[in-house]
């Protein structure tokens, strides 16, 4: 890491997830204890929301973080994305009661069209973008396609929360420490169709099905629990999973800027190159490995019929979403 500050933009900076995220970025959790940062906090240009953001800025200032070298808080996208090296797209329109998926996609899509253009125009030459705000795969697809001068391998959508949730369930079921669970791939969309691939996951050195012999639990309860975890948290807490989402965003960036441990992989949605027969151009979650400088999709992961059927369902959902926002993707 350089001693030049890394500029990190966070959209939806006055929101719940950002409140769990910003203090950790400023403290050095994202890029390590020796890397200074400058925060670019972007919100919609509405006086009461910018006032709320001002309160968050005051709290960040009051933490006196040694690594924090500046804060830019703004409702202007050109200012918010100026010279940023990383952009974390946390802000997204929430789904309201009675809202169809198409309505949510459309509402968010328009936001990501504007943000894509502003990112392309203003960001640093090395910018990388992670979309957290849901529906994150398709929001990232719109963002990427409205910032065509930025290489496509710089855009990511977050499925690390699903990976973390899946690892936690497997560790609990097998009564092992979470650090013993590895190679857990999330395939597809960050939605209720995503597929947590337990067949290729490992507990210690052994495949998960060899350790957890309960086939029905793995194929039904485990997958359902991971797919529905966000809804279960809203039901229990009355609020969405903000702190775990913020934590997963930090995990994602750290996994991209540091080399992947030998033999392991991590999950993030990236621009599909056609690997595993997935339609090219979708933002699709794959197992990936990072060198710290770049990343690649892990090839030759064995997929049985059960896995292929699950992956087809999540791919079809992403194709449907892409069709619903086709008017927001420049030809």
N, C-alpha and C positions, 0 to 999 in steps of 0.2 A: 504494500500500500504506500501511496505517496504521502508526504506531509502537507501537500496542498489539500485544502478541504474538499471533500466530495459534496457536491450539491444534490440534495435529495428533495424532490417535489412530492408532496402528499396531497391528493385531492380529497374533498370531503373532510377537511382538516378539523372541523368543529364537531364531527360526528363521534359516535360511540367507539367504533373500531380505532379510529385515529387517536382517541384519548388513551387507549391502551397501547398504542404503537409509538407515538411521538417521543415519549419520555425514554423509551428503550433505545430508539435511534440516537437520541441526543446523548445518552449515557455511554454509547460505544458498543451496544449489543449487536448492531448490524454489521459494522466493518472492523470491529476489534478495538482494543484499548489504546491504540496509538494513532488512530486515524481521525483527524478532525472532520467535522461536518458542518454544513450550512443548511438549514431547513427552509424549504420554500413551501409555505402553507397556503393552499388554494381552496377557496370556497366560492359558492355562488354569490353573485353581487347583490345581496339583499341585506339591508342595514342591520336587522336583528341577528342574522346569522354571522355577519362580520363582527358584531359586538360580542357574540358568544366566543368567536375565535380569539378576540382580543383577550378574553378571560383565560383561555388556554395558553396563549403566549405569555401572559403575566405569570402563570404557574410554571411554565418551562423556564422562564428567566429566574424565578425564585429557587429553582433547583441548583443554580450556579454550576452547571455541567462544564468541566474543564475542556471537553472536546468540542463543545458547541461554539462555533465562531461567527454565528449570525443567524437571524431569522428574518425571512421575507414573508409577510402575511398579507394576502391580497385577494381581491375578487376579480382581478384582471388576468386572463390566461397568458397573455404575452409576457407579463411580468413574472407570473408564477412559474413558467417553464423556461425562463431565460437562463441559458448556460447550464441547465441541470444535467447531471450524469446518470442519475436514476430517477425514474418517475413511478410512484406507487399510486395506482388509480383505485382509491378506496371508496370514493364517493360514487353513489349510483342511486337512481330513483327507487324507493322501496315499493314492494308489491302491496297494493291496498286491497281491502276487502272487495270481492266481486271482480277483481281485475283479471282478465285473461292473460295468458303468457304472451300472446301477440301484442297486447297493449303495453305490457312491461318492457318487452323487447324494443318496441317503437319509441317509448318514452326515454329509455336509456340510450338507444341507438343515436338519437339526435344529439345527446350530450357528447357521446364519444366521437361523432363526426367532427364537431368543433374542436374537441380536445386533440384529436389526431392532427388536424391542420395546424393548431397552435404549437404542438410538440415539434412537428417537422420544421416549422418556421424558426423556433426559438432555442431549442435544446442544444446541448454540446454535441460535438461530432460523434462521441462515443456513447451516447445515451442508450440506456436499456429501460424497458417498461414492463412492469408487472401489474396485471389487472386483478384486483381483489373483489371489486364491486360486482354483484350478480345481476344478470346471468353472465359470469365472468368470461367464459369461453367465447361467446358471441360478441360481447362488448369488446374483447380483445381483437376479434376478427375485424370489427368495424374500425376500431382505432388504427390497426395496422394498415388497413386498406385506404385510410384517409391520411396516411403518412408514408407514402410510397417511396420517398427518398431515404427513409431509414431502413437499413437491411432487415429482412423479415426474421432473421434469427435473433433479433434483439427484443422480440415481443413474447411475453409469457402470460399465462392465466393460471391462477392458483388452484392446485388440487392437493397441496401439501396438508391442508386441514383434514382431508379425507384419509390421506396416508397416516397421519398422526392418530386419527381416531381408530383406524383399522389396527394399527400396531398396538394401541392401548387395549383393544378388545382381545386380541390374540394373547398378549402378555398376561392379562387377567385370567383368561380361560386356562392357559397352560401353567399358571402360577409361577411365572418367571419374571425377571426384571425386564423392563422395557428395552434396555440396551441389548438384550439377547435376540430381539426380533429385527430381521433385516430383509432386504430385497422384496419389499412390499410395493408392487406396482399398482397405481390407479390408472385405469384405462378410460378414456372418453371424456364425458362432460362432467363438470362440477354441478351435479344435479342428482335427483333421486334415481337416475339410470346409471350413474358411474359404477364401474366394476372394480372392487378391491380383489386383486388376484392372489388368493391364498395358496394356490397350487405351487407357485414359484417362490413364495415367501419362505423364509427359513427361521427356525428357532434354534439358536446355536448353529450347529453345522447341519441340522436335519431339516428336511422339508416339513412344512407345517402339518400336512395330513398324516405324516408319520408320528408326530408328537401329539396332535389332537385327533384322535381316531373317530371322532363323532361327525360322520359325514353329513348327516342331516343338519346339525348345528352350523357347520361351515357353509353349506350350500344355501341355507335359508336364514336362520337367525342372525348369523354373523353379517351376511350381506345386507339384510334388512336393517339391522341396527346401525351399520355404518351409513347406509343410504338415507336413513330417516333421523340421523342424530341431530341435525340442525333443528328439525321440527320438534323433536323431543325436548331440546333445550329451551326453545321458545315456550313450549307448554309448561315446563317446570319453573322457568325463571321469569316468564312474562316479557323477556327481552331476548334478542338474538345473541348468538355466540360471538361476542365482540372480542374478549380477551384471547380466546383460543384462535380466532381468525388473525388477530394481530400477531400472535406468536408464530403462526404458520407462515405469515408473510415474511417475518424475520428469518425463519428457518429456510424459506425458499431462496431468498437473496443470498444468504450465507452459503447455501448448497451450490449456488451458481458461481460465486466469486472465489470459492475454495475447491480444491480437487476432491472428487468423490472418493471415499475410502475404497481400497482395493476389493474388487469382487462384488461390491454393493452397487445400488443405484438409488435414485430418488424419482419422485413423480412431479411433473409439471406439464401443463398444456402448452404445446408449441405448434408452430406452423407445420402441418403434415406434408411430408415429401412423398407420401404414398407408401411409407413403411407399413408392413402388416396388412397391405391391401386397403388401407383407409384412404378415403377420397382426399386427393391433394387439395391443399388450400384451407382445409378446416383447421381450427385451433383445437387440437386433440391431445388429451393427456396420455403420455407415454412414460415408460421407464427411461430415464436419461442418466448419462454420466457427464460430469464436468471436469475439465482440466484446470479450472480456475480462470483460464483465458477464453475458453470456448466450451461448447457442449456438443454431445451427439446422442441420437436415439440409440438405445441398446438394441442390437439386432439379434435374431435367432433365439429369442425367448420362446420356449415351447408352449404352444396353446392347444389344449384339447377341445373337443366339441363343445363342452359346457362353457368354457371360456369364450370361444368364438361366438357362440350364440349371445352371450351377455354383451360382448363388444359390439356386435351388430346392432343391438337395441340402442346403445348409447350413441353409436355413429349415426343411426337413422334420426335420432332426436336432434343431433347437431346439424344434419342436413336440412331438417325441417326448420330449425331456427334460422339457418342461413337463408333459406328461401323467404322467410317472413321479413327479413331485413334487406332483401336484395336491392331495394331502392336506395339504401344508404351506403352501398358498396360501389364506388366508381368502376365503370367497365374498363 
